[in-house]
Amino acid sequence: MHIEQDILNKVNEWLTPTFDKQTQVEIEKMMTSAPKELEDSFYKNLEFGTGGMRGIMGVGTNRINKYTLGKNTQGLSDYLKKSFPNEELKVAIAFDCRHNSDTLAKVVADVFSANGIKVYLFSELRPTPELSFAVRYLKCHAGIVLTASHNPPEYNGYKVYWQDGGQLVPPQDGEIIQLIDSLQYSDIKYEANENLIEYIDTKIDEVFTTSTIENASFKTPKTAKDDLKIVFTSLHGTSIKLIPEVLAKAGYDNVNIVAEQAEPNGDFPTVKSPNPEEPEALAMALALAEKTNADIVVGTDPDSDRLGVAVRDLDGKMKLLNGNQTMVIMTAFLLEQWKRAGKLNGNQFVGSTIVSTPMMLELASTYGVECKVGLTGFKWIAKFIKDFPNQEFIGGGEESFGFMVGDKVRDKDAVGATLLVCEIAAQAKASGSSLYQELLNLYSDLGLYKEHLISITKKGIEGANEIKQMMVDLRENPLKEINNQRVICIEDYQSSKGFDFMNEEEFDINIPKSNVLIYYLEDGSKICARPSGTEPKIKFYFSVNTQLNTIANAITTEENLDLRIKNIIASMQLN
């Protein structure tokens, strides 16, 4: 097959003595036996997306390896020196259960230390939210987590955090990428200064655990805690290090852990995908819940920032909640707690994202609290906290099973969210209700909102071009009608412009630019198209809603909304 010259130039560079012999041997093997794989490994550089940088492990510029991460770390080191002249620079580094995460974390630590930067390194795997906490606690200038979140086993990744404990946001990410791109691989300093590397573990565990319990506990009686039966699974990930301990210290003793999934393992042997968004990932936990007659199931992803929740419905059957539902339940509980404590004075806010349920806006308004809505990714919610220091942040979430309680952690935090959701379930059960009943009460008050996500995977160069063309078509030939409903508004976050077809008016969008399109229909439906920033996918988010006349009609009403979503998907020819 023909390979473009610019790709061959990169390949030839990687065959020079700057790169180790093993790397060169693997490239030569691909040149003779796997030219397509060679092309995919070098056709572009890995990019920062919504969740940092993720990619398949292997050799090449489009892969996660010691050289791509070394170059990133060298660029970040140079940027830190430029940003904080005459300061003693400090960074914190954590890693998850994935293959090579520990060795890659040490490579990153070596490069930082070789550049004269103090490194606080976790010697064993730890949850991502603990790293966010550690950055602020240790007064670091930046932090790194080696993780690919819920991606398949062949992936790894590199998430960068700044002084505030939140992930990098523009313009810093762009400035750092420019600096990285200007470097040669020969510029990377790999010779570690071991005197600058300090291993941290239990001292951070203790303060993080204490902070989590203080932040996510709400005076639940011990009898209520004892009465709540919990099933927990870490899905072979990092949360096993802390969540069982947090629950125990908070007074929850009635916890059954899925033993087969408790051992950290980068192969994730018992699941197809270690993603609590996927119902199949919680199958073993649900089976254990039936065996133990549990009230609630909680499962977390490998780096412990997302959580999936299942609870008993009104018929006593286990029901998986989606990320929008858990976000609404937790936000409503927090708002009510703040109200009862007399802490709401109009100076508070909650956070959400443009692809999450509009129900968050309705909920916040009923408490007289602002709901700030940003782009996809928790880095934008963390940025709200930094940008509005005179306002108090209550909590926030996004549809992809993430939630943040308060501002101690500046990223989605399954450790704190697990404790919070158990507090809600315990209090509800003690009062003769249930977590599911509380959700239905919210639907009765605010309307029943139903969301759905479909991801269309398009791999490789051809796939990237197909995704690009889909977005071009939706922009340049916008749909005027979907499912027999008029399109009344389109928001284009790439051009920062929207158009209201009802009033024939164009308006500005005051949110950072992003390759996202949102269609609004006359019946209140919302459709969002967004290429993934970290995976070869284009995602379509659907939100529909209607009034819930009585809780007795909840199932029928939800089925009607499901049918509406199905018809929208068919109308857009996305099946």
Rosetta blueprint (number, residue, H / E / L):
1 M L
2 H L
3 I L
4 E L
5 Q H
6 D H
7 I H
8 L H
9 N H
10 K H
11 V H
12 N H
13 E H
14 W L
15 L L
16 T L
17 P L
18 T L
19 F L
20 D L
21 K H
22 Q H
23 T H
24 Q H
25 V H
26 E H
27 I H
28 E H
29 K H
30 M H
31 M H
32 T H
33 S H
34 A L
35 P H
36 K H
37 E H
38 L H
39 E H
40 D H
41 S H
42 F H
43 Y L
44 K L
45 N L
46 L L
47 E L
48 F L
49 G E
50 T L
51 G L
52 G E
53 M E
54 R E
55 G E
56 I E
57 M E
58 G L
59 V L
60 G L
61 T L
62 N L
63 R L
64 I E
65 N L
66 K H
67 Y H
68 T H
69 L H
70 G H
71 K H
72 N H
73 T H
74 Q H
75 G H
76 L H
77 S H
78 D H
79 Y H
80 L H
81 K H
82 K H
83 S H
84 F L
85 P L
86 N L
87 E L
88 E L
89 L L
90 K E
91 V E
92 A E
93 I E
94 A E
95 F E
96 D L
97 C L
98 R L
99 H L
100 N L
101 S H
102 D H
103 T H
104 L H
105 A H
106 K H
107 V H
108 V H
109 A H
110 D H
111 V H
112 F H
113 S H
114 A H
115 N L
116 G L
117 I L
118 K E
119 V E
120 Y E
121 L E
122 F E
123 S L
124 E L
125 L L
126 R L
127 P L
128 T H
129 P H
130 E H
131 L H
132 S H
133 F H
134 A H
135 V H
136 R H
137 Y H
138 L L
139 K L
140 C L
141 H L
142 A E
143 G E
144 I E
145 V E
146 L E
147 T L
148 A L
149 S L
150 H L
151 N L
152 P L
153 P L
154 E L
155 Y E
156 N E
157 G E
158 Y E
159 K E
160 V E
161 Y E
162 W E
163 Q L
164 D L
165 G L
166 G L
167 Q E
168 L L
169 V L
170 P L
171 P L
172 Q H
173 D H
174 G H
175 E H
176 I H
177 I H
178 Q H
179 L H
180 I H
181 D H
182 S H
183 L L
184 Q L
185 Y H
186 S H
187 D H
188 I L
189 K L
190 Y L
191 E L
192 A L
193 N L
194 E H
195 N H
196 L H
197 I E
198 E E
199 Y E
200 I E
201 D L
202 T H
203 K H
204 I H
205 D H
206 E H
207 V H
208 F H
209 T H
210 T H
211 S H
212 T H
213 I H
214 E H
215 N H
216 A H
217 S L
218 F L
219 K L
220 T L
221 P L
222 K H
223 T H
224 A H
225 K H
226 D H
227 D H
228 L L
229 K L
230 I E
231 V E
232 F E
233 T E
234 S L
235 L L
236 H L
237 G L
238 T H
239 S H
240 I H
241 K H
242 L L
243 I H
244 P H
245 E H
246 V H
247 L H
248 A H
249 K H
250 A L
251 G L
252 Y L
253 D L
254 N L
255 V E
256 N E
257 I E
258 V L
259 A H
260 E H
261 Q H
262 A L
263 E L
264 P L
265 N L
266 G L
267 D L
268 F L
269 P L
270 T L
271 V L
272 K L
273 S L
274 P L
275 N L
276 P L
277 E L
278 E L
279 P H
280 E H
281 A H
282 L H
283 A H
284 M H
285 A H
286 L H
287 A H
288 L H
289 A H
290 E H
291 K H
292 T H
293 N L
294 A L
295 D L
296 I E
297 V E
298 V E
299 G E
300 T E
301 D L
302 P L
303 D L
304 S L
305 D L
306 R E
307 L E
308 G E
309 V E
310 A E
311 V E
312 R E
313 D L
314 L L
315 D L
316 G L
317 K L
318 M E
319 K E
320 L E
321 L E
322 N L
323 G H
324 N H
325 Q H
326 T H
327 M H
328 V H
329 I H
330 M H
331 T H
332 A H
333 F H
334 L H
335 L H
336 E H
337 Q H
338 W H
339 K H
340 R H
341 A L
342 G L
343 K L
344 L L
345 N L
346 G L
347 N L
348 Q E
349 F E
350 V E
351 G E
352 S E
353 T E
354 I L
355 V L
356 S L
357 T L
358 P L
359 M H
360 M H
361 L H
362 E H
363 L H
364 A H
365 S H
366 T H
367 Y L
368 G L
369 V L
370 E E
371 C E
372 K E
373 V E
374 G E
375 L L
376 T L
377 G L
378 F H
379 K H
380 W H
381 I H
382 A H
383 K H
384 F H
385 I H
386 K H
387 D H
388 F L
389 P L
390 N L
391 Q L
392 E E
393 F E
394 I E
395 G E
396 G E
397 G E
398 E E
399 E L
400 S L
401 F L
402 G E
403 F E
404 M E
405 V E
406 G L
407 D L
408 K L
409 V L
410 R L
411 D L
412 K L
413 D L
414 A H
415 V H
416 G H
417 A H
418 T H
419 L H
420 L H
421 V H
422 C H
423 E H
424 I H
425 A H
426 A H
427 Q H
428 A H
429 K H
430 A H
431 S L
432 G L
433 S L
434 S L
435 L H
436 Y H
437 Q H
438 E H
439 L H
440 L H
441 N H
442 L H
443 Y H
444 S H
445 D H
446 L H
447 G L
448 L E
449 Y E
450 K E
451 E E
452 H E
453 L E
454 I E
455 S E
456 I E
457 T E
458 K L
459 K L
460 G H
461 I H
462 E H
463 G H
464 A H
465 N H
466 E H
467 I H
468 K H
469 Q H
470 M H
471 M H
472 V H
473 D H
474 L H
475 R H
476 E H
477 N L
478 P L
479 L L
480 K L
481 E E
482 I E
483 N L
484 N L
485 Q E
486 R E
487 V E
488 I E
489 C E
490 I E
491 E E
492 D E
493 Y L
494 Q L
495 S L
496 S L
497 K E
498 G E
499 F E
500 D E
501 F L
502 M L
503 N L
504 E L
505 E E
506 E E
507 F E
508 D E
509 I L
510 N L
511 I L
512 P L
513 K L
514 S L
515 N L
516 V L
517 L E
518 I E
519 Y E
520 Y E
521 L E
522 E L
523 D L
524 G L
525 S L
526 K E
527 I E
528 C E
529 A E
530 R E
531 P E
532 S L
533 G L
534 T L
535 E L
536 P L
537 K E
538 I E
539 K E
540 F E
541 Y E
542 F E
543 S E
544 V E
545 N E
546 T E
547 Q L
548 L L
549 N L
550 T L
551 I H
552 A H
553 N H
554 A H
555 I H
556 T H
557 T H
558 E H
559 E H
560 N H
561 L H
562 D H
563 L H
564 R H
565 I H
566 K H
567 N H
568 I H
569 I H
570 A H
571 S H
572 M L
573 Q L
574 L L
575 N L
